[in-house]
Amino acid sequence: MSRGGSPSRSRATGGGGRDTGGRGGPAGRELQVMAGVLFFTAGMTVLYWVLYFTTGAVQAETSEVYKAFEDAFPPADMWMSACAAAAGVGLLRRRSWALLFGLLGASALIFLGLMDVTYNINQDMYHRMTPEMVFEALINVWTLGLGALLIPFLWKRRHLFREWEGQSAAGRRRP
């Protein structure tokens, strides 16, 4: 009980009744799920490129134009994957920098998705729905959808990141 006779607030509600992303509250579960989605995205992106370069199984076609276009993506995809993984770690560890890396990753997802969709439309790829192209279309939906969902998800919870920054700064000041 607090001095006023009411039950004390848990750390998860930050003393104000608002869920601040503690591990047990609803925001904590949402953040854990989003961290998992970000780790999944980063891991699947790396797996895609391993398959692309080792087996070719994910290649939607074999033309020189397609290969030149796809071969330009790995550095940008690795940047997106690194940002997604960093954001996932930051969300799980309740670090304020999760917001920065989450927004960077979301922006990269949208950019990469738009580049892919633009190429696919310009090259009439969506009319050739081979299994590999179906997979590419699913990747397009995933990248655009996750990027578009991640930005408002994080922004709506930006107060959590400020609170986490205050908590970590207080922890650094302790002797």
Buried (B, 14 or more C-beta within 10 A) or exposed (E): EEEEEEEEBEBBBBEEEBBBBBEEBEBBEBBBEBBEBBBBBBEEBBEBBEEBEEEEEBBBBEEEEBBEBBEEBBEEBBBBBBBBBBBBBBBBEBBBBBBBBBBBBBBBBBBBBBBBBEBBEEBEBBEEEEEBBEBBBEBBEBBBEBBBBBBEBBEEBEEBBEBBBEBBEEEEEEE
